[in-house]
Structure formats: structure tokens, C-alpha cells
Amino acid sequence: MDENEEIDLESLVGQHKLSGVDEYAAKFQTYGSHFEDCQCIRFVLDDKTYIAIEDPDDGYRSRMEKLILTDEKITNPFPPIDVVVLWRTQSAYNNDCEILDFIDAKNGKRVLEIGTDNTDDYYPSFVASFAPENMSINEGRG
């Protein structure tokens, strides 16, 4: 795979090792010479680093623009944990969505989710949530 190659979300479904996650904002060119702040979440899966990038669209709507492979270094590495990555197409509120859930294989808790949730087809929203407290390696830490 080439750096900055766009990756299909569903291609990550399966068993993997997750070894780092960080969140940040970055400026991306949206059109012409216009740049906008976009939320990003970077994660390391099987020693490859990916970035999920928000498309901010406007003040109320956003979605995940794309997922890319990168050579960027992550700022929050941790010992690898076994995860099962699942594809979700329906949210808790019965909305359509396209979300990857990263489930800690040891304790069954969601540690990471990325993608797009779709509230009533008019308000899509970028999903980028990391819950380090759900990682089995953090259990018992207080």
C-alpha cells in the first residue's frame, strides 16, 4: 500500500493488534485556496498507521471524509492489544451508519469507533471515539 492511499473501512474487519491511538485537528484544503480545520484520529493496527479524517461540510453536519494509510508517527503508542474489528450499519438510535467498532478481544469492551453516523439522513456526524479506560491493559488502574 502507498502512503496516503485511501482505505476501504470494511477491509479492516477481523482480528488485529491495536497499538496506538491519538486525536488531533488539522487544516485540510477543501476547495481552491480554502482550508478548514478537520478532526482526525490516527491509530496503529498491525503495525500500520491509519488516519480517519473528518469532512466538516458545515457547522452542523460532518462525516468521515476518508481513511488513509500514512507514515506519520503516533503520539500515543501503547503495548499491542488484541482487537476484533466489527462493521456496524445501524446505530443505537436505529439510524443508518458506517462505523468500525474495535472491541478488546480479552474483555469484550469497545475501545475505538470510527466512521459516520447518520441522524435522520440530514445530520451525518463524524464518529471518532477512543475509550482507553475500556482496554484490558488498563483494568484495575485508577
C-alpha positions in Angstrom: 0.0 0.0 0.0 1.2 3.5 -0.7 1.2 6.2 1.9 -2.0 8.3 1.8 -3.7 5.6 -0.1 -7.4 5.6 0.7 -8.5 2.5 2.6 -12.0 0.9 2.5 -13.4 0.8 6.0 -14.8 -2.7 5.7 -11.4 -4.0 4.7 -10.3 -3.7 8.3 -13.0 -6.1 9.7 -11.4 -9.0 11.5 -8.8 -9.8 14.2 -5.9 -7.3 14.6 -3.4 -5.9 17.1 -4.1 -2.2 18.1 -1.0 -0.4 19.5 -1.7 3.3 19.4 -4.4 6.0 19.1 -4.3 9.8 19.1 -6.7 12.5 18.1 -5.9 15.9 16.7 -7.2 18.7 14.5 -5.5 19.6 11.2 -6.1 22.0 8.3 -7.1 20.5 5.0 -7.7 22.1 1.7 -11.4 21.9 1.0 -11.6 23.8 -2.3 -9.5 26.3 -4.1 -7.3 28.0 -1.6 -9.8 27.5 1.3 -8.6 25.4 4.3 -10.8 24.1 7.1 -10.0 22.6 10.5 -10.9 18.9 10.5 -10.9 16.4 13.3 -8.6 13.4 12.8 -7.9 10.2 14.6 -4.8 8.2 14.0 -4.5 4.6 15.0 -2.0 1.8 14.6 -3.3 -1.6 13.5 -1.0 -4.5 12.9 2.0 -2.0 12.8 0.3 0.1 10.1 -0.8 3.7 10.8 -4.1 4.9 9.6 -5.8 8.3 9.8 -9.6 8.8 9.7 -10.3 12.4 8.5 -13.5 14.4 9.1 -15.2 16.2 6.2 -16.7 19.1 8.2 -19.2 20.1 5.4 -20.8 22.8 7.5 -21.4 23.8 11.2 -24.0 21.1 11.8 -23.1 18.3 9.5 -19.9 16.3 9.1 -18.9 12.8 8.1 -15.8 10.8 7.7 -14.2 12.0 4.5 -11.7 9.1 4.2 -9.4 6.7 5.9 -5.8 6.7 4.7 -2.6 4.8 5.3 0.2 7.0 6.5 3.8 7.0 7.6 3.1 9.6 10.3 4.3 8.8 13.8 1.7 8.4 16.5 1.9 10.4 19.8 0.1 7.8 22.0 1.6 4.3 21.5 0.8 1.5 23.9 1.5 -2.2 24.2 -0.4 -4.1 21.5 -3.8 -5.4 22.4 -5.9 -8.0 20.5 -9.0 -6.4 19.0 -11.8 -7.7 16.9 -13.0 -5.0 14.4 -16.7 -5.2 13.5 -18.7 -3.4 10.9 -21.8 -1.6 12.1 -24.6 -0.3 9.8 -27.2 0.7 12.4 -26.6 3.0 15.4 -28.1 2.7 18.9 -30.9 5.1 17.7 -31.8 2.9 14.6 -30.1 5.3 12.3 -28.0 4.1 9.3 -24.3 4.4 9.9 -21.0 3.1 8.6 -18.9 2.6 11.7 -16.0 0.3 12.7 -16.1 -0.9 16.3 -12.7 -2.0 17.7 -13.5 -4.5 20.5 -10.9 -5.6 23.0 -10.8 -9.4 22.5 -9.9 -10.0 26.1 -12.8 -8.2 27.8 -15.3 -7.5 25.0 -15.4 -3.7 25.5 -15.3 -1.2 22.7 -12.1 0.8 22.8 -12.3 2.7 19.5 -15.0 3.5 16.9 -14.6 5.4 13.7 -16.9 6.2 10.8 -20.1 8.2 10.1 -23.4 8.1 12.0 -26.4 9.4 10.1 -29.2 11.1 12.1 -32.4 11.3 10.1 -30.5 11.5 6.8 -29.9 15.2 7.3 -27.3 15.4 10.1 -24.5 13.0 9.4 -21.7 13.1 12.0 -18.1 12.1 12.1 -17.5 9.3 14.7 -14.0 9.2 16.2 -14.1 7.9 19.8 -11.3 6.4 21.8 -12.0 4.9 25.2 -8.7 3.9 26.7 -10.4 3.0 30.0 -12.0 0.1 28.2 -8.7 -1.5 27.3 -8.0 -4.7 29.2 -4.4 -3.5 29.8 -5.9 -0.6 31.8 -8.2 -2.6 34.0 -7.5 -2.1 37.7 -5.8 1.3 37.1 -7.5 4.0 38.8 
